[in-house]
Amino acid sequence: MVTLTRLNGKNFILNALYIEQIESFPDTTITLTNGKKFVVRESERDVMLSVVNFYRSIQILGPHKHLEEDYFEE
């Protein structure tokens, strides 16, 4: 689960296992596997890092010191 912020400032918790796509339009839009969409204040990068941390916490991903660099080449 990841904690995110709606555009109106209210926090909510989302099960990251159902995230299919994360885009910026310029607002960050998260599309779930059922087609439902959420627009959040967090950047695309911040959402992805939260998802990666969630996956690590439930041991879907093993520890990797530079995992963020794999997803976000600067």
N, C-alpha and C positions, 0 to 999 in steps of 0.2 A: 504494500500500500504506500502511496505517496501523497503528501499534503500539498495542495495547490491553492491558488488564489483566483477567484473569479474576477472579472473586470470591475465589479461593484465593491471589491475589497473583502468579500466573505470567503473564508477558507472552507475547503472540502477535501475529503479523502477519496482517492481513486485507486481502484485495484489495477495496478500497472500491467497485470497479466493480460488484460483485455485491450491494451493499446495496440492499434494497428498502424497508426501513422501520426507523426508530429510535423506540423508545418507552420510557417510564419506568413501571414497575409497582410499587413505586417504583424498583427496580433498573433500570438501563438495559439494554434488550433490543434486540438487532439481529437483524433477520430478513433472510436472504439470498433471492435470487431463486429458489433451489431449495428454500426452505422451512426450511432449517436455521437454528437460533437460537443466539445467543451472548448470555450475560449478562455484563456488564462493570462494572468499578468506576467508569469515567469517566462524567461526567454526559452527558445527551443533548446539551447545548450543546457540550461538549468534543469529543464524537465528531463532531458536525456540522462544527465548525471544523477538525478533523483531515482530514475528508473534503474539505472545500473547499480546504484547502492541498494535498492530494494532487492534486485535479483541476487546480489551478493548475500544479503541478509537471509534469504531463503535458500541459499546455496545452489542457485541455478548457474551462477558464474563463479568460477574459482578466483582466488586473489590474483590480481595482476596490477603491478604498480603503475603502469602507464596505459591503463585501459582507456582513459579519457582521450589520450592522444590517438588511439585507434579510430575513434569516432569523430574527432574534431581536429583535423589537420589544420594548422595555422599557416 
